[in-house]
Amino acid sequence: MSIAIVTCRAQLGLHAPLVQVEVSLGSGLPAFNIVGLPATVVKESRDRVRAALVNSKFEFPAGRITVNLSPADLPKRGGRFDLPIALGILLASEQIKLHPMQGHDPGEIEFYGELGLSGELKSVPGMLLAAAHAARAGHGIVVPQPNAAEVRVLLVGAARGEGDASERVSPIMYAADHLLAVCAHLDGSVPLPILPPPLPQTVRWISDAALDLSDVRGQLQAKRALAVAAAGGHSLLMMGPPGAGKSMLAMRLPTLLPPMTEAESLEVAAIASVSGTGFQAGNFGRRPVRTPHHTASAVALVGGGSRARPGEISLAHHGVLFLDELLEYDRRALEALREPLESGVVSIARATYHTQYPAQFQLVAAMNPCPCGRYGDPLGDCRCTLPQIAQYRARVSAPLLERFDIHLEVPRVDLGEFAESALPSESSAAVVARVTRAREIQLTRQGMCNARLTDAQIDRICSPDNAGRALLDRAMKAFGFSARARQRILKLARTIADLSNDATVGASHVGEAVTYRSFDRRPPPS
């Protein structure tokens, strides 16, 4: 009896636990069994592996073949185990022999790839995540050639020379396009070239040149609110008639956000890598912007399904989630956003495992003021009754409404803003400079943006001066703000002060913050 062991990793959420593919060849009637909690697609690898070996001019062993995916209680999914299984069979049958590979012990190399029937290696999802875990373990990795650009983003920091050299992740990675190329690498006849780091270049993305804040005519208050939202990472809800520019404003918020750090870029890339759409190497360093349709379900928004994939809120991690026509979304889907907005994490539980995805996204939403959209528009002809308007707006619950840091009314643009004599609008580049300075102040002071402050931190960092506290107390009584609304006002006031480079939160900062809570104002009880 011969046994061979090949190493790879499974994928559970954003975790990539190590898996040992143990292949045993024994005598007896021909059989090919895969054990170790394999999914259907893994069981089907028996036919793919058999065809790939035969068509690559190898001999498929007669007798009993047992493949154990260890640990046995860990779910295994996907075609990534095809290559390790094929290599295990070849090693156990001594059709190939191991040789030291460029200073690496063969047991410290992880192998991934779905096999075509002719032996070619096809791409598999989640390779960036597997490569990152392999690098932390000090392992090399062999991936299909189509995944080469994806895993090379791990070498961007090394190419730039950023960070402490002792802490920099520099994995040894290889890419192959065929089973025969991997076998030649293992026996030392034709070693695979080590994937080089990408050429030194700036991959961090600040803004899309096609979108700029200067494109928006008028709407000075809305532009100011966008700057405040970008500076502190605050969520934003806009309400106004159709054509007022709500969507136009929302799509320009990403152009005001500061560049992502290397660690943030890798987190975003890893989430995209394990998603159904996959990761595009050209998007590395670009803040994600997600705009799901209003028919999206709760599972599509928060994640889940049989494979517990990340939802829109996780795909928008460190970026923007824009919900246009907010009141058209299913209420259950909207209510599912409440916990992730507070915690920045979404937990998905299944019968066999539990996983978490990060979801520190910036929520931006737009809605009409009434069913016809013309309520409050001086040029509109709204015929909606007050009960109809109240019922329409009630589609957003009070708890969710309070979780928006900024409430913004966007009126119709004055026609004078389109005149040639109108003053030019401020560009995104000018605003992002102020936003970046404000973010740097926050990161230096508390290590996070103001929107993520806890209640204890709010009391310590956002406490206003006497005049500001008196103004806030009067607003609480006059408008009936809740305790949650009060905390959000303080965080907004702190961000406004940071934009002005003021160390103390004063009455002017609190006053502006109060104006951004217009949708949850209510008269005090009589």
CORVENDA-V959800 format. One record per residue. N is the residue number from 1. PSI is psi in degrees with one decimal (* if undefined). BURIAL is b if it has 9 or more other ideal C-beta (glycine too) atoms within 8 Angstrom, else e. Layout:
((N & PSI & BURIAL) (N & PSI & BURIAL))
This chain:
((1 & 134.0 & e) (2 & 141.4 & e) (3 & 137.5 & b) (4 & 149.7 & b) (5 & 128.3 & b) (6 & 140.9 & b) (7 & 141.8 & b) (8 & -164.3 & b) (9 & 147.8 & b) (10 & 178.7 & b) (11 & 115.1 & b) (12 & 102.2 & b) (13 & -126.4 & b) (14 & 22.2 & b) (15 & 144.9 & e) (16 & 76.8 & b) (17 & 146.1 & b) (18 & 138.3 & e) (19 & 130.7 & b) (20 & 121.1 & b) (21 & 103.8 & b) (22 & 123.1 & b) (23 & 125.2 & b) (24 & 130.5 & b) (25 & 126.5 & b) (26 & 169.6 & e) (27 & 165.4 & e) (28 & -173.9 & e) (29 & 145.2 & e) (30 & 128.8 & e) (31 & 150.4 & e) (32 & 102.2 & e) (33 & 138.2 & e) (34 & 121.9 & b) (35 & 166.2 & b) (36 & 37.1 & b) (37 & 50.6 & b) (38 & 145.4 & b) (39 & 173.6 & b) (40 & -41.7 & e) (41 & -28.9 & b) (42 & -40.1 & b) (43 & -35.0 & b) (44 & -11.6 & e) (45 & -17.4 & b) (46 & -45.1 & b) (47 & -37.5 & e) (48 & -43.3 & b) (49 & -43.4 & b) (50 & -48.9 & b) (51 & -40.7 & b) (52 & -40.8 & b) (53 & -45.8 & b) (54 & -43.5 & b) (55 & -13.7 & b) (56 & 13.6 & b) (57 & 24.7 & e) (58 & 162.5 & e) (59 & 127.4 & e) (60 & 122.4 & e) (61 & 140.4 & b) (62 & 157.6 & e) (63 & -162.2 & b) (64 & 125.9 & b) (65 & 120.8 & b) (66 & 125.0 & b) (67 & 120.7 & b) (68 & 122.6 & b) (69 & 102.8 & b) (70 & 137.4 & b) (71 & 145.3 & e) (72 & -24.0 & b) (73 & 8.2 & e) (74 & 122.8 & b) (75 & 137.5 & b) (76 & 128.6 & b) (77 & 157.6 & b) (78 & 171.1 & b) (79 & 8.1 & b) (80 & -19.2 & b) (81 & -3.4 & b) (82 & -52.1 & b) (83 & -47.1 & b) (84 & -37.8 & b) (85 & -44.2 & b) (86 & -43.4 & b) (87 & -37.8 & b) (88 & -39.7 & b) (89 & -42.7 & b) (90 & -37.8 & b) (91 & -42.4 & b) (92 & -33.1 & b) (93 & 3.0 & b) (94 & 30.9 & e) (95 & -22.0 & e) (96 & 152.8 & b) (97 & 146.5 & e) (98 & 141.1 & e) (99 & 148.9 & e) (100 & 137.4 & e) (101 & 100.2 & b) (102 & 47.4 & e) (103 & -2.4 & e) (104 & 133.8 & b) (105 & 134.6 & e) (106 & -28.3 & b) (107 & -9.9 & e) (108 & 17.8 & b) (109 & 132.4 & b) (110 & 143.1 & b) (111 & 138.1 & b) (112 & 147.7 & b) (113 & 138.6 & b) (114 & 135.2 & b) (115 & 132.1 & b) (116 & 169.4 & b) (117 & -23.1 & e) (118 & -1.8 & e) (119 & -2.2 & b) (120 & 152.6 & b) (121 & 128.9 & b) (122 & 155.6 & b) (123 & 151.8 & e) (124 & 149.6 & b) (125 & 157.4 & b) (126 & 17.0 & b) (127 & -33.4 & b) (128 & -41.2 & b) (129 & -45.0 & b) (130 & -41.1 & b) (131 & -37.8 & b) (132 & -42.5 & b) (133 & -38.1 & b) (134 & -40.1 & b) (135 & -41.3 & b) (136 & -31.0 & e) (137 & -2.3 & e) (138 & 22.3 & e) (139 & 150.7 & b) (140 & 175.1 & b) (141 & 139.9 & b) (142 & 123.0 & b) (143 & 160.9 & b) (144 & 150.0 & b) (145 & -38.4 & b) (146 & -18.6 & e) (147 & 2.0 & b) (148 & -46.0 & b) (149 & -33.5 & e) (150 & -48.6 & b) (151 & -20.6 & b) (152 & -16.4 & b) (153 & -19.6 & b) (154 & -20.4 & b) (155 & 3.8 & b) (156 & -43.9 & b) (157 & -38.9 & b) (158 & -37.0 & b) (159 & -33.1 & b) (160 & -19.8 & e) (161 & 26.5 & e) (162 & 153.5 & e) (163 & 179.1 & e) (164 & 126.0 & e) (165 & -30.6 & e) (166 & -21.9 & e) (167 & -7.3 & e) (168 & 136.7 & b) (169 & 116.2 & b) (170 & 74.1 & e) (171 & 154.2 & b) (172 & 117.9 & b) (173 & 142.8 & b) (174 & 154.5 & b) (175 & 137.3 & b) (176 & 151.4 & b) (177 & -3.8 & e) (178 & 153.9 & b) (179 & -38.7 & b) (180 & -35.1 & e) (181 & -37.6 & b) (182 & -40.4 & b) (183 & -40.8 & b) (184 & -32.7 & b) (185 & -42.0 & b) (186 & -40.0 & b) (187 & 0.6 & b) (188 & 2.5 & e) (189 & -44.9 & e) (190 & 88.3 & e) (191 & 143.4 & e) (192 & 141.7 & b) (193 & 142.9 & e) (194 & 134.5 & e) (195 & 126.7 & b) (196 & 156.9 & e) (197 & 156.7 & e) (198 & 158.0 & b) (199 & 141.7 & e) (200 & 122.4 & e) (201 & 164.1 & e) (202 & 110.3 & e) (203 & -9.0 & b) (204 & 139.0 & e) (205 & 130.2 & e) (206 & -50.8 & e) (207 & 159.1 & b) (208 & 121.9 & e) (209 & -22.4 & e) (210 & -15.4 & e) (211 & 130.2 & b) (212 & 145.7 & b) (213 & -26.0 & b) (214 & -14.4 & b) (215 & -21.6 & b) (216 & 122.4 & b) (217 & 136.3 & b) (218 & -141.8 & e) (219 & 50.0 & b) (220 & -42.3 & e) (221 & -40.2 & e) (222 & -39.3 & b) (223 & -37.5 & b) (224 & -42.7 & e) (225 & -37.1 & b) (226 & -42.0 & b) (227 & -42.1 & b) (228 & -43.8 & b) (229 & -43.0 & b) (230 & -39.0 & b) (231 & -37.5 & b) (232 & -1.0 & b) (233 & 31.2 & b) (234 & 148.8 & b) (235 & 152.9 & b) (236 & 131.8 & b) (237 & 123.7 & b) (238 & 140.2 & b) (239 & 133.2 & b) (240 & 170.2 & b) (241 & 161.1 & b) (242 & 140.6 & e) (243 & 2.3 & e) (244 & -19.4 & b) (245 & 18.6 & b) (246 & -50.1 & b) (247 & -37.7 & b) (248 & -41.6 & b) (249 & -44.8 & b) (250 & -41.2 & b) (251 & -11.1 & b) (252 & -4.4 & b) (253 & -43.5 & b) (254 & -26.7 & b) (255 & -11.0 & b) (256 & -7.1 & b) (257 & 143.8 & b) (258 & 162.5 & e) (259 & 151.8 & e) (260 & 151.8 & b) (261 & 171.2 & e) (262 & -42.3 & b) (263 & -41.7 & e) (264 & -40.3 & b) (265 & -40.7 & b) (266 & -36.4 & b) (267 & -47.0 & b) (268 & -42.0 & b) (269 & -39.0 & b) (270 & -40.2 & b) (271 & -44.6 & b) (272 & -34.3 & b) (273 & -36.0 & b) (274 & -0.3 & b) (275 & 172.3 & b) (276 & -28.5 & e) (277 & -22.8 & e) (278 & 175.1 & e) (279 & 134.5 & b) (280 & 123.6 & e) (281 & -29.1 & b) (282 & -15.1 & e) (283 & 3.0 & b) (284 & 130.4 & b) (285 & -3.8 & b) (286 & 128.2 & e) (287 & 131.0 & b) (288 & 145.6 & b) (289 & 116.4 & b) (290 & 132.9 & b) (291 & 72.5 & e) (292 & 150.3 & b) (293 & 155.7 & e) (294 & -8.4 & b) (295 & 2.5 & e) (296 & 139.7 & b) (297 & 173.2 & e) (298 & -38.2 & b) (299 & -39.2 & b) (300 & -34.3 & b) (301 & -49.2 & b) (302 & -14.2 & b) (303 & 166.1 & b) (304 & -141.1 & e) (305 & -179.9 & e) (306 & -28.7 & e) (307 & 5.1 & e) (308 & 52.6 & b) (309 & 158.2 & b) (310 & 145.9 & b) (311 & -171.1 & b) (312 & -34.6 & b) (313 & -31.0 & b) (314 & -35.3 & b) (315 & -19.5 & b) (316 & 11.4 & b) (317 & 130.5 & b) (318 & 16.1 & b) (319 & -148.8 & b) (320 & 133.5 & b) (321 & 114.7 & b) (322 & 119.3 & b) (323 & 98.6 & b) (324 & 149.8 & b) (325 & 58.0 & b) (326 & -40.5 & b) (327 & -6.9 & b) (328 & -10.2 & e) (329 & 151.8 & b) (330 & 134.0 & e) (331 & -36.6 & e) (332 & -35.1 & e) (333 & -40.0 & b) (334 & -39.5 & b) (335 & -26.5 & b) (336 & -13.3 & b) (337 & -13.7 & b) (338 & -50.1 & b) (339 & -46.3 & e) (340 & -31.8 & b) (341 & -34.8 & b) (342 & -44.7 & e) (343 & -25.1 & e) (344 & 12.9 & e) (345 & 143.5 & b) (346 & 130.6 & b) (347 & 133.2 & e) (348 & 121.1 & b) (349 & 134.8 & e) (350 & 170.5 & e) (351 & -35.5 & e) (352 & -15.2 & e) (353 & 167.2 & e) (354 & 134.8 & e) (355 & 160.8 & b) (356 & 144.1 & b) (357 & 139.3 & b) (358 & 148.7 & b) (359 & 55.2 & b) (360 & 74.7 & e) (361 & 159.7 & b) (362 & 112.0 & b) (363 & 127.3 & b) (364 & 130.1 & b) (365 & 154.4 & b) (366 & 143.4 & b) (367 & 156.8 & b) (368 & 155.8 & b) (369 & -16.4 & b) (370 & 173.5 & b) (371 & -38.0 & e) (372 & -16.5 & b) (373 & 0.6 & b) (374 & 2.9 & b) (375 & 130.6 & b) (376 & -4.6 & e) (377 & 117.3 & b) (378 & -23.5 & e) (379 & 2.4 & e) (380 & 170.1 & b) (381 & 75.0 & e) (382 & 127.6 & b) (383 & 14.3 & e) (384 & 137.8 & b) (385 & 159.9 & e) (386 & -41.2 & e) (387 & -36.7 & e) (388 & -40.6 & b) (389 & -43.7 & b) (390 & -41.7 & e) (391 & -36.9 & e) (392 & -47.3 & b) (393 & -22.3 & b) (394 & -5.1 & e) (395 & -21.7 & e) (396 & 117.9 & b) (397 & 158.1 & b) (398 & -41.8 & e) (399 & -39.1 & e) (400 & -40.1 & b) (401 & -39.5 & b) (402 & -20.3 & b) (403 & -6.7 & b) (404 & 123.1 & b) (405 & -36.5 & b) (406 & 127.2 & b) (407 & 127.0 & b) (408 & 125.0 & b) (409 & 124.6 & e) (410 & 104.0 & b) (411 & 171.3 & b) (412 & 142.1 & b) (413 & 133.0 & b) (414 & 138.9 & e) (415 & -24.0 & e) (416 & -20.5 & e) (417 & -15.5 & b) (418 & 0.2 & e) (419 & 152.8 & e) (420 & -25.7 & e) (421 & -5.2 & e) (422 & 143.1 & b) (423 & 140.7 & e) (424 & 146.2 & e) (425 & 154.1 & b) (426 & 141.1 & e) (427 & 164.2 & b) (428 & -36.4 & b) (429 & -38.7 & e) (430 & -39.3 & e) (431 & -40.0 & b) (432 & -24.8 & b) (433 & -43.4 & e) (434 & -40.2 & b) (435 & -42.8 & b) (436 & -41.0 & b) (437 & -41.5 & b) (438 & -40.8 & b) (439 & -39.2 & b) (440 & -38.5 & e) (441 & -45.0 & b) (442 & -43.3 & b) (443 & -36.6 & b) (444 & -38.4 & e) (445 & -46.6 & e) (446 & -1.1 & e) (447 & 10.4 & e) (448 & 166.0 & e) (449 & 160.7 & b) (450 & -30.6 & b) (451 & -21.5 & b) (452 & 6.4 & e) (453 & 140.6 & b) (454 & 170.8 & e) (455 & -41.3 & e) (456 & -39.1 & e) (457 & -34.8 & b) (458 & -44.3 & b) (459 & -32.4 & e) (460 & -38.0 & e) (461 & -32.7 & b) (462 & 8.7 & b) (463 & 124.4 & e) (464 & 169.7 & b) (465 & -178.4 & b) (466 & -42.6 & e) (467 & -40.5 & b) (468 & -38.8 & b) (469 & -39.5 & b) (470 & -40.8 & b) (471 & -40.3 & b) (472 & -40.8 & b) (473 & -40.6 & e) (474 & -38.4 & e) (475 & -38.0 & b) (476 & -42.3 & b) (477 & -40.3 & e) (478 & -37.8 & e) (479 & -2.2 & b) (480 & 36.3 & b) (481 & 146.5 & b) (482 & 173.2 & e) (483 & -36.7 & e) (484 & -41.8 & e) (485 & -37.2 & b) (486 & -44.5 & b) (487 & -36.6 & b) (488 & -34.6 & b) (489 & -41.7 & b) (490 & -40.2 & b) (491 & -39.8 & b) (492 & -43.7 & b) (493 & -37.8 & b) (494 & -40.0 & b) (495 & -42.1 & b) (496 & -40.0 & b) (497 & -38.4 & b) (498 & -37.8 & b) (499 & -31.5 & b) (500 & 0.3 & e) (501 & 36.7 & e) (502 & 131.1 & b) (503 & -28.7 & e) (504 & 140.2 & e) (505 & 115.9 & b) (506 & -175.1 & b) (507 & -36.8 & b) (508 & -37.7 & e) (509 & -42.8 & b) (510 & -40.9 & b) (511 & -43.9 & b) (512 & -39.1 & b) (513 & -37.9 & b) (514 & -34.8 & b) (515 & -17.0 & e) (516 & 14.5 & b) (517 & 39.2 & b) (518 & -26.9 & e) (519 & -18.5 & b) (520 & 19.7 & b) (521 & 143.0 & e) (522 & 150.7 & e) (523 & 149.0 & e) (524 & 154.6 & e) (525 & 143.0 & e) (526 & * & e))
